[in-house]
Each structure stands twice: as structure tokens, then as C-alpha cells.
Amino acid sequence: MFHVPRNAGNHPRRTLAVLGLFVAVAVGAGFLAWRTHEPEQVRVVADPMPSRPPVEVVQELPQLEAQLERWGGTRAFTGGVLVAKGDQVLFRQVYGWADQSAGRPLELNSRFRLASVSKQFTAAAVLRLQDEGKLSVWDPVCRWIQPCPAAWGPIRIHHLLSHTSGIPDLMARPGWGVRRVTPATPDELTEDSMRYGLQFQPGTKVRYDNAGFNLAAAIVEKVSGQTLPDFLRTAFFDPLGMNDTGYDDGASDVVMGYANLTSGPPTPQPNANVSIIYGAGALYSTLDDMLVWQRALHRGHLLSPNSYRQMTADHAPDDTPDERGKPRRLWGYGVFEKELGRQVSPTFLDSQIFHTGSWSGFRNLVTYQPDADVTVIVLSNNYHTRDAVFLLSQQGMAEAMGRPFPTATHR
């Protein structure tokens, strides 16, 4: 087992607006008036961000540390874990290899492919443009994408961000195996989506949809006059000092991803082709850059209160069924909300705002508990560590909140 040696390497007061936002999330779909509300044409002005904590090993959660001493650096889990409560980092450590064939271990600032965790950045880009008065999430998609299929007439940007557009996902289309390995430009992705009919009338169902976020990225580029990576960099990454976050262009020093394809050592997965998930999963980041992002996003440094409420509200239709006999997730813009602790033993019922990510050798979960201001970031460079990533995330959350320490999942 390899991990970094220990010597390597103002929680602002909640405003009434932020308190109001969590009430809005709990009430969910009751705030239908947003559907006709004009965007707040304001630039966010917030208290300065707190200074970044030093990037060093922290292991102040003994039960989580013991779990990772058993699993870390093995086929069970390779990657990094960070847990913070407020501005205090309670746990930060990495386990395993950035590139096993080169003998290069993971470091605390190693760059991981985020996969679908990237969706919240595309959603935030749209909402920032809304705050600047340049678009509204209730704009017809056909206002910004031309030519536009007649069937897309009812689709709003809102539907793209909430997985309710009816546009078929990339993986639900014929020829997915070929498209998966064939590079594509953003324009080609848009043209691909135009070839297929809708699976349902916009807003009547919710179905996970990477294609919607690729289209949202195309709208960001049309409205801003910048590429999505450039817009994210100038609007968010540079101001926040997120120097280790960006578009995975193949020259970004992202660690190698792996998969457990045989009973032997994990198999490298070098061919990511994130071009086909341009707006849905193409970013990379580090543990600490993701902590900076989470603090900025959830504390009002990036979006207006109205836009943040929209991002974290439930946009699924009222008749959306429960999931596997448990209360369903709430479908926000690029994030979900759910009591994830229901899926571990012992259970705990604190609601969490989260998103998972899986793509080409990587498996991630980033989650935030607003009442206790706890952030947990688990980034793994092994695709087949889903259950371990999930359990570790809930173990870190539970221990940071003083809940009973989970020992098993029942997903």
C-alpha cells in the first residue's frame, strides 16, 4: 500500500438568503413561480473567500483513517479523500499510483478526471450568464441553437440542465460503441443530437442526459463568445485560484485511470475521448481545487441567490417515482440532493447535495451537507471502485457530523 507520508507535500455567517435557499430546496417544486421569474441581472458581490488551507496530510478522522489503511492503494480503493467541516480540513490523504508502470505515486495535488461531476460547472456557467442578464434558463433552446429541429420548439435551457428535455442521451442512441471512441467537436455533438426524435415531451419526465449538457455548453459558447473551457477559466477558475482545474485536452497531466478487468493488476485506461462529453464530463481537478469550488458555490460567491436556488431546487415532475423503494433524489441543475446515508448501515438521514462521476478509469463522488457545512470529496482513478467510493464518502460524512460510522452499503 502506498500513501503520502504525513509530512509530505471566516466560515461566513449564513445570510437570510442562504437560509431561504435551503427552505426552497425542501419545499421543492412548490416554487413554480420561477418559471416566469425574470433573472436577477446582477454580478455577485460576496465577502472575500477564506484563504486556502495548506496542502498537507490531515488525518483527524480515526475511523476513516483505519478504513483507508485497510483499503488504500489496493484494488479496493486507489485515489484521494478530503473531508472538511467549515474551513477546517479534517482529512486529506491519497493512496496508490498516478501511473503504476512509471512507478509514480499519487500526490495530494494530483489531477483526476471529474467525469460527470463536471456538469455542475456547465450549469454554473449558464446561471452566471443569467445573472449577467445575457440569457434566462427559460429561453427557448432554439433562440441560441440554429438551425433548430421543430421538435425542439418547447425545450428551454432549463430542460437541458434538469435532464427533462426528452433529447436521447448519447448512450441511448444507435452506434454508441463507435461514437464512444470517435473524437467529436461541439458542433458535431449538436448535429448528432438533432438526428434523433424526443423520447418524451419536455418537462414530463426526467431521464439522465449527457447530451443536454453538451447542448448547454454550446449555448454558453454562443452567448459568451468564448469556448466553454475559456469561459470557465475566466469566470471561475482564475478568480478562485483553481490552477489545477480545467478541460482535459490530453496534455493536462491527469493521472492514469484504471479498471479491474482481470484478477491481476488493474488495467490502464488511457483512451478517455472526453470530447464527446464536452459539457457533461470533460473537466479535471484536484481534491483542494474541488474544496475551493464547493465553498465558493455553496456560500454565495459565484451565483445570485435566485440562481443558486434554481440550481439546487427539485425540477423533476411531481409523479417521478421513488428509487429502489427509497425516496428519490431531487434533480437540480448539475447536482442532486438526497439522504445518501439511507444507503449505508448504520443509516443517517442528513440531506446531501452531491454528484457522482464515472468515465474511462475514474470513479468520483463530491457531496455537501449544508446544515453542518461538511464537504466530502472522493476521487478515484479506478473505474471499478464504485461501492468503495460511495461507502468512503458516507463514512467521511458521518464521522465529520458525529453520526454512527457506517460499515456497509445496501444500495
KETI-29424 format. One line per 5 residues: number of its first residue (from 0); their letters; for each residue y, x, z of C-alpha. Coordinates in Angstrom, 3 decimals. Each point is the difference from the previous one (the first is absolute). Example, Ala and Ser with C-alpha at 12.3 -4.5 7.8 and 13.67 -1.06 7.14 Angstrom:
# KETI-29424
0> AS> -4.500/12.300/7.800 ~ 3.440/1.370/-0.660
This chain:
# KETI-29424
0> MFHVP> 0.000/0.000/0.000 ~ 3.463/1.305/-0.868 ~ 3.286/-1.150/1.432 ~ 3.381/1.537/0.575 ~ 0.274/1.980/3.237
5> RNAGN> 2.339/-1.440/2.572 ~ 2.662/2.672/-0.577 ~ 0.059/-0.355/-3.835 ~ 2.293/-0.571/-2.279 ~ 15.385/-18.385/7.800
10> HPRRT> -2.788/-2.511/-0.298 ~ 2.946/-2.261/-0.979 ~ 0.390/-3.200/1.942 ~ -1.466/-2.903/-1.950 ~ 2.861/-1.984/-1.486
15> LAVLG> 0.003/-3.765/-0.046 ~ -0.669/0.195/-3.728 ~ -3.158/2.008/0.531 ~ -1.163/-2.329/2.761 ~ 0.674/-2.881/-2.328
20> LFVAV> -2.071/1.590/-2.704 ~ -3.180/-0.019/2.082 ~ 0.545/-3.640/0.860 ~ 0.310/-0.588/-3.734 ~ -3.267/1.782/-0.640
25> AVGAG> -1.757/-2.120/2.613 ~ 1.400/-3.203/-1.423 ~ -1.024/1.200/-3.471 ~ 0.347/-2.419/-2.837 ~ 2.350/-2.271/1.913
30> FLAWR> 2.961/1.935/-1.366 ~ -0.295/-1.421/-3.497 ~ 3.762/-0.074/-0.230 ~ -0.192/3.660/-1.065 ~ -1.134/-1.242/-3.365
35> THEPE> 3.583/-1.008/-0.774 ~ 1.874/2.430/2.240 ~ 2.379/2.396/-1.722 ~ -0.681/3.699/0.715 ~ 2.174/1.810/2.496
40> QVRVV> 2.123/2.250/-2.171 ~ 0.404/2.704/2.600 ~ -0.917/3.596/0.440 ~ -1.929/0.565/3.199 ~ 2.006/1.718/2.717
45> ADPMP> -2.090/0.967/2.995 ~ 0.070/2.398/2.912 ~ -0.984/3.540/-0.954 ~ -3.695/0.663/-0.234 ~ -1.457/1.860/2.978
50> SRPPV> -0.793/3.647/-0.621 ~ -3.434/0.801/-1.346 ~ -2.457/1.172/2.641 ~ -1.360/3.532/-0.442 ~ -3.136/0.145/-2.152
55> EVVQE> -2.510/1.280/2.500 ~ -3.352/-1.034/1.382 ~ 0.289/-2.764/2.604 ~ -3.082/-1.406/1.735 ~ 1.163/-2.290/2.806
60> LPQLE> -2.529/-2.766/-0.685 ~ -3.192/1.375/1.587 ~ -2.350/-2.734/-1.190 ~ 1.174/0.325/-3.603 ~ -0.213/3.783/0.290
65> AQLER> -3.609/-0.259/1.192 ~ -0.883/-2.290/-2.905 ~ 1.488/2.414/-2.507 ~ -1.708/2.983/1.618 ~ -3.266/-1.771/-0.837
70> WGGTR> 0.973/-1.139/-3.511 ~ 2.774/2.288/-1.188 ~ -0.734/2.262/-2.944 ~ -3.383/-1.595/-0.709 ~ -1.110/-2.478/-2.632
75> AFTGG> 0.951/-2.673/2.540 ~ 3.708/0.897/-0.148 ~ 2.155/2.630/-1.620 ~ 3.758/-0.396/-0.014 ~ 2.933/-0.426/2.336
80> VLVAK> 0.965/-2.388/2.798 ~ 3.444/-0.603/1.509 ~ 0.836/-2.467/2.776 ~ 3.546/-0.538/1.257 ~ 1.538/-2.347/2.534
85> GDQVL> 3.705/-0.330/-0.566 ~ 1.228/3.493/-0.800 ~ -2.765/1.719/1.962 ~ -2.954/1.369/-1.940 ~ -3.114/-0.551/2.103
90> FRQVY> -2.516/1.463/-2.424 ~ 0.178/2.195/-3.088 ~ -2.956/1.970/-1.338 ~ -1.889/0.693/-3.223 ~ -3.692/0.631/-0.538
95> GWADQ> -1.853/1.473/-2.962 ~ 0.888/1.546/-3.310 ~ 2.840/-0.298/-2.479 ~ -2.264/1.726/-2.533 ~ -3.449/0.923/1.227
100> SAGRP> -0.930/2.101/-3.039 ~ 3.090/2.154/0.544 ~ -0.535/0.139/3.768 ~ 3.428/-1.575/0.566 ~ 0.173/-2.113/3.188
105> LELNS> 2.201/-3.030/0.468 ~ 3.367/0.657/1.627 ~ 2.250/-2.285/2.003 ~ 2.329/-0.333/-2.995 ~ -2.726/-0.391/-2.651
110> RFRLA> 0.811/-2.474/-2.744 ~ -2.354/-2.962/-0.431 ~ -0.168/-2.521/-2.818 ~ 1.257/-3.293/1.509 ~ -1.696/-2.354/-2.477
115> SVSKQ> 0.982/-3.630/0.727 ~ 2.098/0.961/3.022 ~ 2.463/0.802/-2.827 ~ 0.601/-3.709/-0.634 ~ 2.452/-0.329/2.887
120> FTAAA> 2.234/2.627/-1.630 ~ 0.179/-1.952/-3.259 ~ 0.737/-3.175/1.968 ~ 2.724/1.775/1.972 ~ 1.531/1.262/-3.262
125> VLRLQ> 0.261/-3.570/-1.316 ~ 1.483/-1.197/3.274 ~ 2.533/2.842/0.088 ~ 1.171/-1.062/-3.461 ~ 0.252/-3.542/1.332
130> DEGKL> 2.149/1.222/2.903 ~ 2.257/1.720/-2.543 ~ 0.438/-3.297/-1.873 ~ -1.718/1.266/-3.147 ~ -2.893/-2.473/0.012
135> SVWDP> -1.628/-2.692/2.092 ~ -3.693/-0.380/0.785 ~ 0.423/-3.530/-1.416 ~ 1.012/1.330/-3.408 ~ -2.380/-0.976/-2.787
140> VCRWI> -2.106/2.986/-1.029 ~ 0.955/-0.812/-3.600 ~ 3.636/0.752/0.809 ~ -0.906/3.666/0.359 ~ -3.119/0.444/-2.155
145> QPCPA> 0.397/-0.660/-3.729 ~ -1.779/-1.044/-2.086 ~ -1.592/-2.325/2.514 ~ -3.057/-2.272/-0.441 ~ 0.776/-3.713/0.180
150> AWGPI> -2.589/-0.376/2.782 ~ 2.105/2.309/2.177 ~ 2.953/-2.405/-0.035 ~ -0.632/-1.311/3.570 ~ -0.685/3.451/1.478
155> RIHHL> 2.635/1.410/2.341 ~ 0.223/3.555/1.331 ~ -1.041/-1.558/3.315 ~ -3.369/-0.894/-1.514 ~ -0.605/3.592/-1.113
160> LSHTS> 0.665/1.361/3.488 ~ -2.041/-2.645/1.842 ~ -3.133/0.091/-2.211 ~ 0.603/-3.602/-1.069 ~ 0.937/0.451/-3.685
165> GIPDL> -3.357/-0.905/-1.550 ~ 0.116/3.097/-2.240 ~ -3.532/1.486/0.001 ~ -0.460/3.195/1.965 ~ -0.868/3.167/-1.905
170> MARPG> -3.519/0.005/1.422 ~ -0.615/-3.634/-1.021 ~ 0.505/0.711/-3.706 ~ -2.511/0.875/-2.710 ~ -0.210/3.728/-0.670
175> WGVRR> 0.994/1.048/3.506 ~ -2.362/2.987/-0.114 ~ 1.827/1.451/-2.990 ~ 3.490/-0.844/1.279 ~ -0.839/1.595/3.364
180> VTPAT> -0.281/3.443/-1.582 ~ 2.570/-0.358/-2.806 ~ 3.583/1.082/0.763 ~ 2.688/-2.594/-0.682 ~ 3.779/-0.201/-0.039
185> PDELT> 1.838/-2.750/1.921 ~ 0.787/-1.726/-3.311 ~ -3.678/0.051/-0.958 ~ -0.915/-1.529/3.354 ~ 2.479/-2.818/-0.600
190> EDSMR> -1.377/-0.581/-3.501 ~ -3.533/-0.083/1.407 ~ 0.952/-2.721/2.484 ~ 1.535/-2.113/-2.762 ~ -3.359/-0.243/-1.790
195> YGLQF> -1.626/-2.186/2.653 ~ 0.532/-3.594/1.048 ~ 0.806/-0.988/3.565 ~ -2.857/-0.541/2.448 ~ 1.963/-2.756/1.791
200> QPGTK> 3.441/-1.550/0.061 ~ 2.497/2.313/1.703 ~ 0.334/-0.678/3.719 ~ -3.107/-2.182/0.305 ~ -2.431/2.724/1.125
205> VRYDN> 0.026/3.543/1.313 ~ -2.153/2.672/-1.621 ~ 0.414/3.741/0.506 ~ 1.709/1.360/-3.078 ~ 0.850/3.604/-0.863
210> AGFNL> 1.391/-1.154/-3.352 ~ 2.782/-1.929/1.730 ~ 1.277/3.162/1.657 ~ -0.097/1.917/-3.272 ~ 2.243/-2.739/-1.435
215> AAAIV> 2.249/0.139/3.066 ~ 0.377/3.742/-0.622 ~ 1.015/-0.731/-3.601 ~ 2.694/-2.355/1.300 ~ 1.295/2.627/2.432
220> EKVSG> 0.349/2.380/-2.921 ~ 1.735/-2.567/-2.221 ~ 2.505/-0.999/2.683 ~ 0.712/3.452/1.441 ~ -0.075/2.057/-3.197
225> QTLPD> -2.242/2.515/1.767 ~ -3.710/0.622/0.007 ~ -1.735/-1.424/3.055 ~ -0.681/3.483/1.440 ~ 3.654/0.984/-0.463
230> FLRTA> 1.267/-3.243/1.549 ~ -2.282/0.394/3.022 ~ 1.118/3.588/0.411 ~ 3.732/-0.698/-0.158 ~ -0.066/-3.287/1.953
235> FFDPL> -2.512/0.902/2.701 ~ -1.740/3.362/-0.012 ~ 2.985/2.350/-0.230 ~ 2.147/-1.880/2.563 ~ -2.945/-0.140/2.414
240> GMNDT> -0.991/3.633/-0.518 ~ -3.423/-1.017/-1.309 ~ -0.445/3.225/-1.931 ~ -3.794/-0.272/-0.128 ~ -0.107/-3.471/-1.570
245> GYDDG> 0.129/-0.862/-3.677 ~ -1.797/-0.986/-3.179 ~ -3.402/1.619/-0.461 ~ 0.609/1.623/-3.388 ~ -2.939/2.398/0.231
250> ASDVV> 2.187/2.925/1.060 ~ 0.864/-1.184/3.502 ~ -2.436/2.049/2.101 ~ -1.877/-3.079/1.184 ~ -3.183/0.916/1.861
255> MGYAN> -3.352/-0.485/-1.717 ~ -1.596/-3.414/0.398 ~ -3.735/-0.353/0.617 ~ -2.752/-2.590/-0.068 ~ -3.424/-0.164/1.680
260> LTSGP> -2.038/-0.450/-3.174 ~ -3.117/1.848/1.124 ~ -1.660/0.991/3.248 ~ 1.494/3.467/-0.447 ~ 3.598/1.160/0.377
265> PTPQP> 2.755/-2.384/-1.086 ~ 0.735/0.041/-3.733 ~ 3.509/0.941/-1.209 ~ 1.937/-2.733/-1.836 ~ 2.602/1.885/-2.056
270> NANVS> 0.765/-2.626/-2.669 ~ 2.351/-2.468/1.658 ~ 1.876/-1.413/-3.031 ~ 2.576/-1.746/2.182 ~ 2.027/-0.753/-3.129
275> IIYGA> -1.769/-3.375/-0.210 ~ 1.153/-0.969/3.504 ~ 3.525/1.258/-0.571 ~ 1.739/-2.534/2.243 ~ -3.055/-0.955/2.033
280> GALYS> -1.509/3.203/1.351 ~ 1.321/3.242/-1.495 ~ 1.841/1.637/2.915 ~ -0.988/2.823/2.324 ~ 1.308/0.769/3.485
285> TLDDM> -0.756/1.659/3.330 ~ -0.590/-1.239/3.530 ~ 3.533/0.767/1.134 ~ 1.789/-1.206/-3.118 ~ -1.840/-3.298/0.445
290> LVWQR> 1.153/-0.143/3.613 ~ 3.603/0.472/-1.147 ~ -0.475/-2.784/-2.559 ~ -1.494/-2.400/2.531 ~ 2.799/0.584/2.495
295> ALHRG> 2.682/-0.461/-2.663 ~ -1.580/-3.090/-1.540 ~ -0.732/-1.903/3.200 ~ 3.231/0.902/1.802 ~ 2.423/-1.256/-2.627
300> HLLSP> 1.061/3.295/-1.582 ~ -1.108/-0.921/-3.536 ~ 0.424/-3.722/-0.638 ~ 2.252/-2.847/1.045 ~ -1.435/-2.345/2.659
305> NSYRQ> -0.533/-2.696/-2.639 ~ -1.894/2.315/-2.344 ~ -2.116/1.343/2.838 ~ -0.834/-3.551/1.045 ~ -1.110/-0.730/-3.536
310> MTADH> -2.107/3.151/-0.105 ~ -1.895/-0.822/3.191 ~ -0.245/-3.791/-0.328 ~ -3.148/-1.864/-1.081 ~ 0.195/-1.030/-3.655
315> APDDT> -3.541/-1.260/-0.462 ~ -0.413/-3.730/-0.792 ~ -0.618/-2.195/3.027 ~ -3.561/-0.785/-1.106 ~ -1.060/3.672/-0.192
320> PDERG> -3.346/0.141/1.840 ~ -0.923/2.126/2.999 ~ -1.791/3.289/-0.614 ~ -3.630/0.291/1.051 ~ 0.433/-2.622/2.671
325> KPRRL> 3.045/1.711/1.537 ~ 3.694/-0.807/-0.382 ~ 1.195/1.277/-3.355 ~ 2.540/2.714/-0.513 ~ 3.640/-0.838/-0.704
330> WGYGV> 1.014/1.090/-3.492 ~ 3.378/1.756/-0.045 ~ 1.605/2.147/-2.671 ~ -2.101/3.173/-0.106 ~ -1.158/-0.507/3.593
335> FEKEL> -2.319/-2.326/1.876 ~ 0.018/-1.254/3.566 ~ -3.087/-0.797/2.047 ~ -1.620/0.422/3.410 ~ -2.118/2.911/-1.183
340> GRQVS> -1.390/0.481/3.486 ~ -2.119/-3.110/-0.520 ~ -2.224/2.147/-2.193 ~ -1.007/2.506/2.684 ~ -1.812/-0.133/3.330
345> PTFLD> 1.458/-0.437/2.546 ~ 2.512/-2.154/-1.851 ~ 3.758/-0.105/0.533 ~ 2.384/-2.483/-1.561 ~ 3.274/1.818/-0.631
350> SQIFH> 1.303/-0.794/-3.481 ~ 0.477/2.997/-2.312 ~ 1.997/0.543/-3.194 ~ -2.177/2.181/-2.208 ~ -1.400/1.021/-3.345
355> TGSWS> -3.127/1.822/-1.070 ~ -0.485/2.341/-2.935 ~ -3.022/1.226/-1.950 ~ -0.086/1.936/-3.254 ~ -1.780/3.001/-1.500
360> GFRNL> -1.211/1.798/3.115 ~ 2.443/-1.429/2.562 ~ -0.149/-2.738/2.649 ~ 3.028/-0.860/2.170 ~ 1.405/-2.492/2.482
365> VTYQP> 3.598/-0.095/1.267 ~ 0.754/-2.611/2.657 ~ 2.875/-0.956/2.294 ~ 0.072/-2.165/3.125 ~ 3.589/-1.251/0.376
370> DADVT> 0.012/-1.223/3.607 ~ -1.133/3.360/1.403 ~ 1.555/2.026/-2.853 ~ -3.280/1.821/-0.658 ~ -0.747/1.646/-3.339
375> VIVLS> -3.456/1.221/-1.017 ~ -0.537/2.006/-3.189 ~ -3.495/0.944/-1.148 ~ -0.253/1.906/-3.289 ~ -3.451/1.083/-1.183
380> NNYHT> -0.929/2.079/-3.044 ~ -3.459/-1.566/-0.238 ~ -0.339/-3.352/-1.755 ~ -3.134/-0.958/1.934 ~ 1.547/0.061/3.481
385> RDAVF> 1.236/-3.600/0.005 ~ -1.629/-1.070/3.255 ~ 0.966/3.218/1.792 ~ 3.629/-0.286/-1.145 ~ 0.182/-3.582/1.194
390> LLSQQ> -1.599/0.674/3.393 ~ 2.153/3.079/0.606 ~ 3.139/-1.980/-0.798 ~ -0.911/-2.666/2.537 ~ -1.102/2.521/2.598
395> GMAEA> 3.357/1.751/-0.304 ~ 1.861/-3.312/0.162 ~ -1.970/-1.276/2.987 ~ 0.283/3.182/2.034 ~ 3.739/0.317/-0.692
400> MGRPF> 0.508/-3.605/1.155 ~ -2.244/0.231/3.050 ~ -2.644/-2.338/-1.439 ~ -3.745/0.534/0.497 ~ -1.205/2.782/-2.272
405> PTATH> -2.001/-1.386/-2.945 ~ -3.406/1.547/-0.664 ~ -1.216/-1.953/-3.040 ~ 1.144/-2.100/-2.930 ~ -1.247/-3.448/-0.991
410> R> 1.795/-0.538/-3.301
